């Protein structure tokens, strides 16, 4: 699931992002603090869920939700607000939920669980043909030239060329809107898929999704540097890039690395 957060208060936005990352597999792709900017974005990009504050500039959350409710393909809307009085109107617009600030962690966790279940249920019938097709293609070894997790190679794209690459040569990957940037020691490649999709193609024993925007090859880690909020920055062999470990991933990372 892909989500956007519409919130003009940075602390509230960061807290919500952390809770979404900690309690779900939902990928937050963009942040907005202005209603008109959201409307422009949705005209060109699809998203599955919008976490929507009501008191935002240009076009408030209620007017924005009213406009979105007329879309042919409507994302789930979860209102996040400090105001109780708009709840009835929110549910008239068929909002998925109405969350009051300050956030209650258990309340958010329960909402996210229901949201993911609803998404799977609502999309089960529409995705079934695709799943059957992919299953058939996998059995024939024809998944658009992209290997399954069992393989040790992956086809990376650069300048309209397909480069067959050993997964051990991949150092890390970064989410960049609709594509994923993949890095080896000397090259950068662009994969036309989300980082979640790309990550699913990699061997689980070699790669770790250390942040919502980063996947890292565990064998390429040279140094683990303590960072703020008890997180880490990872320095890699042969490269200057530093890779963050998000707070929600720290516990699993410590277990994997025996810290």
Phi, psi and omega per residue, in radians:
X1 nan 2.394 3.090
X2 -1.889 2.425 -3.078
X3 -2.357 2.732 2.936
X4 -2.162 2.616 3.069
X5 -1.959 2.206 3.130
X6 -1.961 1.807 -3.006
X7 -2.759 2.226 -3.099
X8 -1.688 0.017 3.065
X9 -1.858 2.022 -3.026
X10 -1.042 -0.797 -3.138
X11 -1.042 -0.719 3.129
X12 -1.157 -0.692 3.131
X13 -1.110 -0.796 -3.106
X14 -1.166 -0.657 3.120
X15 -1.152 -0.764 3.139
X16 -1.133 -0.720 3.103
X17 -1.026 -0.782 3.135
X18 -1.073 -0.766 -3.109
X19 -1.167 -0.700 3.102
X20 -1.091 -0.758 -3.131
X21 -1.187 -0.636 -3.068
X22 -1.329 -0.566 -2.986
X23 -2.000 0.176 3.138
X24 -2.706 3.026 3.028
X25 -1.745 0.200 -3.133
X26 -1.208 2.352 -3.116
X27 -1.764 1.973 3.086
X28 -1.411 2.018 -3.029
X29 -1.730 -0.503 -3.073
X30 -2.576 2.753 3.089
X31 -2.221 2.494 3.133
X32 -2.424 2.631 3.049
X33 -2.192 0.250 -3.082
X34 -2.503 2.271 -3.055
X35 -1.113 -0.692 -3.139
X36 -1.137 -0.647 3.102
X37 -1.087 -0.637 3.113
X38 -1.146 -0.768 -3.129
X39 -1.078 -0.732 3.100
X40 -1.108 -0.727 3.136
X41 -1.078 -0.776 -3.064
X42 -1.226 -0.329 3.084
X43 -1.236 -0.366 -3.093
X44 -2.085 -0.225 -3.075
X45 -2.317 2.482 3.042
X46 -1.617 2.504 3.036
X47 -2.470 2.718 -3.046
X48 -1.620 -0.555 -3.103
X49 -2.566 2.523 3.095
X50 -2.134 2.110 2.990
X51 -1.588 1.943 -2.831
X52 -2.128 2.032 2.982
X53 -1.316 2.669 -3.128
X54 -1.564 -0.748 -3.060
X55 -1.547 1.395 3.132
X56 -2.224 2.740 -3.070
X57 -1.213 2.862 3.015
X58 1.213 -1.024 -3.137
X59 -2.451 1.911 -3.022
X60 -1.189 2.924 -3.000
X61 -1.039 -0.646 -3.134
X62 -1.174 -0.774 3.109
X63 -1.146 -0.679 3.107
X64 -1.113 -0.795 3.134
X65 -1.108 -0.651 3.108
X66 -1.087 -0.702 3.110
X67 -1.178 -0.763 -3.118
X68 -1.131 -0.543 -3.117
X69 -1.112 -0.281 3.123
X70 -1.594 -0.078 3.126
X71 -1.158 2.600 3.065
X72 -1.142 -0.806 3.070
X73 -1.909 1.847 -3.020
X74 -1.736 2.290 3.019
X75 -1.291 2.763 2.992
X76 -1.169 2.471 3.099
X77 -2.070 2.176 3.036
X78 -2.024 1.947 3.107
X79 -1.325 2.414 3.071
X80 -2.245 1.937 -2.972
X81 -2.671 2.839 3.073
X82 -1.651 0.000 -3.011
X83 -1.936 2.133 -3.130
X84 -1.329 -0.473 -2.919
X85 -1.212 -0.175 -3.118
X86 -1.694 0.066 -3.020
X87 -1.071 -0.776 -3.118
X88 -1.066 -0.770 3.122
X89 -1.112 -0.654 -3.138
X90 -1.065 -0.744 -3.103
X91 -1.371 -0.387 2.960
X92 -1.108 -0.530 3.099
X93 -1.500 0.137 3.113
X94 1.070 0.682 3.037
X95 -1.122 2.584 3.141
X96 -1.230 -0.687 -3.130
X97 -2.790 2.922 -3.102
X98 -2.376 1.813 -3.021
X99 -1.819 2.245 3.138
X100 -1.623 2.528 3.005
X101 -1.599 2.642 -0.085
X102 -1.166 2.618 -3.039
X103 -1.165 2.430 2.989
X104 -1.765 2.080 -3.007
X105 -1.029 -0.749 -3.136
X106 -1.159 -0.660 3.116
X107 -1.116 -0.748 3.122
X108 -1.130 -0.789 -3.122
X109 -1.045 -0.750 3.137
X110 -1.143 -0.728 3.117
X111 -1.079 -0.760 -3.117
X112 -1.125 -0.681 3.103
X113 -1.097 -0.779 3.114
X114 -1.140 -0.662 -3.121
X115 -1.116 -0.794 3.120
X116 -1.134 -0.662 3.113
X117 -1.144 -0.731 3.126
X118 -1.109 -0.707 -3.140
X119 -1.109 -0.796 3.132
X120 -1.095 -0.729 -3.124
X121 -1.172 -0.812 -3.069
X122 -1.184 -0.442 -3.073
X123 -1.842 0.041 -3.079
X124 -1.078 -0.802 -3.078
X125 -1.222 -0.673 -3.078
X126 -1.305 -0.457 -3.110
X127 -1.642 -0.193 -3.097
X128 -1.014 -0.807 3.103
X129 -1.028 -0.708 3.128
X130 -1.103 -0.726 -3.133
X131 -1.125 -0.704 3.120
X132 -1.132 -0.709 3.130
X133 -1.105 -0.806 -3.132
X134 -1.102 -0.674 3.121
X135 -1.092 -0.729 3.121
X136 -1.150 -0.777 -3.140
X137 -1.088 -0.704 3.114
X138 -1.087 -0.717 -3.121
X139 -1.151 -0.435 3.102
X140 -1.670 -0.027 -3.113
X141 1.211 0.604 -3.026
X142 -2.196 0.657 -3.104
X143 -1.398 1.187 3.078
X144 0.912 0.541 3.111
X145 1.405 0.051 -3.118
X146 -1.820 2.197 -3.042
X147 -1.351 2.868 3.059
X148 -1.466 3.121 -3.107
X149 -1.111 -0.395 -3.067
X150 -1.240 -0.344 -3.067
X151 -1.448 2.839 3.099
X152 -1.829 0.135 -3.127
X153 -2.255 2.698 3.074
X154 -2.445 2.530 -3.140
X155 -1.592 1.950 3.139
X156 -1.775 2.643 -3.049
X157 -1.966 2.385 3.084
X158 -2.696 2.170 3.100
X159 0.889 0.836 3.097
X160 1.160 0.175 3.074
X161 -1.866 2.605 3.063
X162 -1.855 2.073 -3.088
X163 -1.866 2.002 3.100
X164 -1.288 2.077 -2.970
X165 -2.213 2.350 3.021
X166 -1.194 2.306 -3.102
X167 -1.060 -0.452 3.113
X168 -1.163 -0.322 3.131
X169 -1.467 -0.192 3.128
X170 -1.430 2.231 3.134
X171 -1.603 -0.862 -3.129
X172 -2.834 2.961 3.094
X173 -2.409 2.592 -3.114
X174 -2.244 2.350 3.032
X175 -1.258 2.344 3.108
X176 -2.455 1.508 -3.066
X177 0.951 -2.020 -3.037
X178 -1.518 -0.074 -3.110
X179 -2.143 2.993 3.070
X180 -2.164 2.253 3.095
X181 -1.604 2.231 -3.063
X182 -2.046 2.343 -3.041
X183 -2.117 2.283 2.903
X184 -1.810 -2.950 -3.108
X185 -1.106 -0.617 -3.027
X186 -2.122 -0.176 -3.007
X187 -2.239 2.742 3.009
X188 -2.093 2.335 -3.139
X189 -2.178 2.722 3.121
X190 -2.073 2.127 3.107
X191 -1.863 2.241 -3.075
X192 -1.396 1.082 -3.124
X193 -2.777 2.870 3.081
X194 -1.247 2.830 3.129
X195 -1.157 -0.501 3.081
X196 -1.130 -0.726 3.113
X197 -1.148 -0.773 -3.135
X198 -1.141 -0.729 -3.125
X199 -1.052 -0.596 -3.117
X200 -1.187 -0.273 3.132
X201 -1.543 -0.171 -3.016
X202 -1.685 2.652 3.107
X203 -1.119 2.246 -3.080
X204 -1.167 -0.427 -3.116
X205 -1.392 -0.216 -3.136
X206 -1.844 -0.565 -2.986
X207 -2.065 2.545 -3.112
X208 -2.322 2.276 3.065
X209 -1.413 1.604 -3.005
X210 -1.504 -0.133 -3.059
X211 -2.841 2.745 -3.131
X212 -1.057 -0.400 -3.105
X213 -1.915 0.007 -3.045
X214 -2.351 2.447 2.905
X215 -2.169 2.383 -3.056
X216 -2.211 2.528 3.016
X217 -1.402 1.999 -3.044
X218 -1.087 -0.493 -3.114
X219 -1.340 -0.184 -3.124
X220 -1.700 0.003 -3.128
X221 -1.288 2.192 3.124
X222 -1.736 -0.643 -3.046
X223 -2.600 2.415 3.085
X224 -1.926 1.957 -3.022
X225 -1.831 2.107 3.070
X226 -1.004 2.408 -3.090
X227 -2.225 -3.046 -3.083
X228 -1.254 2.788 -3.108
X229 0.979 0.556 3.084
X230 1.065 0.523 3.048
X231 -1.759 -2.997 -3.117
X232 -2.382 2.729 2.870
X233 -1.988 2.407 -3.099
X234 -1.872 2.232 3.041
X235 -1.809 2.327 -3.013
X236 -1.796 2.706 3.074
X237 -1.093 2.376 2.997
X238 1.255 -0.125 -3.088
X239 -2.177 2.758 3.111
X240 -1.668 -0.249 -3.118
X241 -1.068 2.416 3.054
X242 -1.915 2.336 -3.052
X243 -1.916 2.208 -3.139
X244 -1.429 2.579 2.944
X245 -1.874 2.066 -3.076
X246 -1.286 2.811 -3.071
X247 -1.052 -0.640 -3.113
X248 -1.270 -0.274 -3.108
X249 -1.788 -0.088 -3.022
X250 -1.082 -0.769 -3.075
X251 -1.060 -0.835 3.140
X252 -1.147 -0.696 3.140
X253 -1.068 -0.752 3.124
X254 -1.076 -0.695 3.127
X255 -1.143 -0.748 -3.127
X256 -1.114 -0.728 -3.069
X257 -1.599 0.049 3.126
X258 0.997 0.820 3.131
X259 -1.591 nan nan
